[in-house]
Amino acid sequence: MPGAVSIRAANYLYNEAPKDGSVIGMIDQSIYLNQILGLPQLRADTTRFNWIGRIVSNSSVLFAWHAAPVKTIKDALARELIVAATGAASRTNWLCSTPSSERSSS
């Protein structure tokens, strides 16, 4: 069931699918963030889903173009790097919102 970073699937599982154990779904592990962020398209209570397991381990890598001002993790904490993501609550949505005054200078 393609669409909307698992939101369609979560809505179907929560509102339409039989609750007799005959239907399981594979939705993104970050679906709960949509609920926390108050995304109106999500019509499910993600706290009611049961986690069965994971197919693969998670590793996320962020690449920056060679001409970008960010070359290291330290640079990423000190400079803005604009990136794209598949959705506000997607695992690929990286947000560094720590004020510079709270960052370590070492």
C-alpha positions in Angstrom: 0.0 0.0 0.0 2.1 2.9 -1.2 1.6 6.5 0.0 2.4 9.2 2.5 5.2 7.7 4.6 3.0 4.8 5.9 0.1 7.1 6.9 -2.3 5.4 4.5 -1.3 2.0 5.8 -1.6 3.1 9.4 -5.0 4.6 8.8 -6.2 1.4 7.1 -4.8 -0.9 9.8 -6.4 1.2 12.6 -9.7 2.1 11.0 -10.6 -0.6 8.5 -8.6 -3.8 8.8 -10.1 -6.7 10.7 -8.8 -6.9 14.3 -8.8 -10.7 14.4 -5.0 -11.2 13.7 -5.5 -11.9 10.0 -3.9 -8.6 8.9 -0.5 -7.3 9.7 1.2 -4.2 8.3 4.7 -2.9 7.8 4.7 0.8 8.6 7.6 3.1 9.2 9.0 3.0 12.7 8.7 6.8 13.0 4.9 6.8 12.4 4.4 7.9 16.0 6.1 11.2 15.2 3.2 12.0 12.9 0.9 11.7 15.9 3.2 13.8 18.2 3.4 16.5 15.5 -0.4 16.5 15.1 -0.5 15.6 11.4 -4.2 15.8 10.5 -3.9 13.1 7.8 -3.1 10.5 10.5 -6.4 9.1 11.8 -4.9 6.4 14.0 -3.7 6.2 17.6 -0.1 4.8 17.1 0.1 3.8 20.7 -2.4 1.1 19.9 -0.1 -0.7 17.4 2.0 -3.7 18.5 5.6 -3.9 17.4 6.4 -7.3 16.1 10.0 -6.8 14.9 12.2 -5.4 12.2 13.3 -6.8 8.9 16.7 -5.0 8.7 18.8 -2.9 11.0 18.7 0.8 10.6 21.6 2.9 9.4 21.1 6.4 8.1 23.8 8.3 6.3 23.7 11.9 5.4 25.7 13.0 2.3 26.5 16.6 1.5 27.6 17.9 -1.9 31.4 18.5 -2.1 30.9 22.3 -2.4 28.7 22.5 0.7 30.1 24.3 3.8 29.6 21.2 5.9 32.4 18.7 5.8 32.3 17.2 9.4 29.9 16.6 12.2 31.3 19.6 14.0 30.5 21.7 10.8 27.0 20.4 10.9 26.5 21.7 14.4 27.9 25.1 13.5 26.5 25.7 10.0 23.2 25.3 8.2 22.9 22.4 5.7 19.6 22.3 3.8 18.5 18.8 3.1 15.4 17.1 1.7 13.3 14.4 3.4 10.2 12.3 2.5 8.1 13.8 5.3 8.1 15.8 8.5 8.2 12.6 10.6 10.4 10.6 8.3 13.5 8.9 9.6 15.3 10.8 6.9 14.2 14.2 8.3 17.2 15.4 10.3 16.8 18.5 12.4 19.5 20.1 14.5 17.8 22.6 16.7 20.3 22.9 19.5 21.0 26.6 20.1 24.6 27.5 19.4 25.0 28.7 22.9 24.4 25.2 24.2 26.9 23.5 21.8 30.3 22.5 23.1 33.1 24.5 21.8 35.6 21.6 22.0 
